[in-house]
């Protein structure tokens, strides 16, 4: 894969604003482990290798298990995820695949049962952010770091 352009070099001011937005959402009170699962799941759906590499490494650093990371794509079939995580993952999929799902009422009901109204908004903004990052990284063909993987 050949990178198309570096958006940070091409448009530093807008990218700085976008980075600040993404960082600000992560400081609004949701659990770090939950946020990483959401970012990974959206990135799986969107096929963003750059974000998958980044967020799976961040999740591992925070103590996430390999088994939960490997099974994330099949979270519905695994008992490893809490009801709160399931609600967040369902909402992540519904919003990431919005043209197909139309954010169904049953998925929102599960979200509402596990998250306060403020947390629902925060989670939604997080999902907006990771989907935006996925589109930037996939669109401009960002390549995840390779050196550490070669050494392994």
C-alpha positions as CSV (number, residue, x, y, z in Angstrom):
1,X,0.0,0.0,0.0
2,X,1.3,3.4,-0.9
3,X,0.4,6.4,1.3
4,X,-1.4,9.2,-0.6
5,X,-0.5,12.1,1.5
6,X,0.2,13.1,5.1
7,X,-2.9,15.2,6.2
8,X,-0.9,16.7,9.1
9,X,1.6,18.2,6.7
10,X,-0.9,19.1,4.0
11,X,-3.4,20.9,6.4
12,X,-1.8,21.4,9.8
13,X,-4.4,23.7,11.3
14,X,-7.5,21.6,10.5
15,X,-5.7,18.4,11.6
16,X,-4.7,20.0,14.8
17,X,-8.3,21.0,15.5
18,X,-9.5,17.4,14.6
19,X,-6.8,15.9,16.9
20,X,-7.9,18.2,19.8
21,X,-11.5,17.2,19.3
22,X,-10.6,13.5,19.4
23,X,-8.5,13.9,22.5
24,X,-11.1,16.0,24.3
25,X,-13.8,13.3,23.8
26,X,-11.5,10.8,25.5
27,X,-11.4,13.0,28.6
28,X,-15.1,13.1,29.2
29,X,-15.4,10.3,31.7
30,X,-15.9,7.0,29.9
31,X,-13.7,4.0,30.9
32,X,-10.5,3.9,29.0
33,X,-10.9,0.1,28.3
34,X,-14.4,0.6,26.9
35,X,-13.2,3.4,24.7
36,X,-10.5,1.3,23.2
37,X,-12.9,-1.6,22.5
38,X,-15.2,0.9,20.7
39,X,-12.3,2.3,18.7
40,X,-11.1,-1.1,17.7
41,X,-14.6,-2.4,16.8
42,X,-15.3,0.6,14.5
43,X,-11.8,0.3,13.0
44,X,-12.5,-3.4,12.3
45,X,-15.7,-2.6,10.5
46,X,-14.0,0.2,8.5
47,X,-10.9,-1.8,7.7
48,X,-8.5,0.7,9.2
49,X,-5.2,-1.1,9.8
50,X,-3.5,2.1,11.2
51,X,-6.2,2.6,13.9
52,X,-6.4,-1.2,14.6
53,X,-2.7,-1.3,15.3
54,X,-2.8,1.9,17.4
55,X,-5.8,1.0,19.5
56,X,-5.1,-2.7,20.0
57,X,-1.6,-1.7,21.3
58,X,-3.2,0.9,23.6
59,X,-5.7,-1.6,24.9
60,X,-2.9,-4.2,25.6
61,X,-1.0,-1.5,27.4
62,X,-4.0,-0.8,29.6
63,X,-4.2,-4.6,30.5
64,X,-6.7,-5.8,27.9
65,X,-6.4,-9.5,27.2
66,X,-5.4,-11.0,23.9
67,X,-8.5,-13.3,24.0
68,X,-10.9,-10.3,24.3
69,X,-9.1,-8.5,21.5
70,X,-9.2,-11.6,19.2
71,X,-12.9,-12.2,19.9
72,X,-14.0,-8.6,19.6
73,X,-15.3,-9.1,16.1
74,X,-17.6,-11.9,17.5
75,X,-18.5,-10.2,20.8
76,X,-22.2,-11.3,20.5
77,X,-21.1,-14.9,20.7
78,X,-18.7,-14.5,23.6
79,X,-19.4,-14.2,27.4
80,X,-16.2,-12.2,27.8
81,X,-17.9,-8.8,27.5
82,X,-20.0,-7.0,30.1
83,X,-23.6,-5.8,29.4
84,X,-22.2,-2.2,29.4
85,X,-19.5,-3.2,26.8
86,X,-22.2,-5.0,24.7
87,X,-24.4,-2.0,24.7
88,X,-21.5,0.2,23.6
89,X,-20.4,-2.2,20.9
90,X,-23.9,-2.5,19.6
91,X,-24.2,1.3,19.4
92,X,-20.8,1.5,17.8
93,X,-21.9,-1.0,15.0
94,X,-25.2,0.8,14.6
95,X,-23.7,4.2,14.1
96,X,-20.7,2.9,12.0
97,X,-23.1,1.1,9.7
98,X,-25.7,3.8,9.9
99,X,-27.0,3.5,6.3
100,X,-27.7,-0.1,6.9
101,X,-28.9,-0.1,10.5
102,X,-30.7,3.3,10.9
103,X,-29.7,3.1,14.6
104,X,-32.5,0.7,15.6
105,X,-34.6,1.1,18.8
106,X,-33.5,-2.2,20.4
107,X,-29.9,-1.2,20.1
108,X,-30.7,2.2,21.6
109,X,-32.7,0.6,24.4
110,X,-29.7,-1.5,25.4
111,X,-27.5,1.6,25.3
112,X,-30.0,3.6,27.4
113,X,-30.1,0.8,30.0
114,X,-26.4,1.0,30.6
115,X,-25.4,4.6,30.0
116,X,-26.7,7.9,31.4
117,X,-27.9,10.5,28.9
118,X,-24.5,12.4,29.2
119,X,-22.6,9.1,28.6
120,X,-24.8,8.3,25.6
121,X,-23.7,11.6,24.0
122,X,-20.1,11.1,25.0
123,X,-20.0,7.6,23.5
124,X,-21.7,8.9,20.4
125,X,-19.1,11.6,20.0
126,X,-16.3,9.0,20.5
127,X,-17.9,6.9,17.7
128,X,-18.0,9.9,15.5
129,X,-14.3,10.6,16.2
130,X,-13.0,7.1,15.5
131,X,-15.1,6.9,12.3
132,X,-13.6,10.2,11.2
133,X,-10.1,9.0,12.0
134,X,-10.8,5.8,10.1
135,X,-11.9,7.7,7.0
136,X,-8.8,10.0,7.2
137,X,-6.4,7.1,7.6
138,X,-8.0,4.8,5.1
139,X,-8.7,7.6,2.6
140,X,-5.1,8.8,2.6
141,X,-3.7,5.3,3.0
142,X,-1.8,5.8,6.2
143,X,0.5,2.9,7.0
144,X,0.8,1.6,10.6
145,X,4.3,1.5,12.1
146,X,6.3,-1.5,10.8
147,X,9.6,-1.6,12.7
148,X,8.3,-3.2,15.9
149,X,6.4,-5.9,13.9
150,X,9.5,-6.8,11.8
151,X,11.5,-7.3,14.9
152,X,8.9,-9.7,16.3
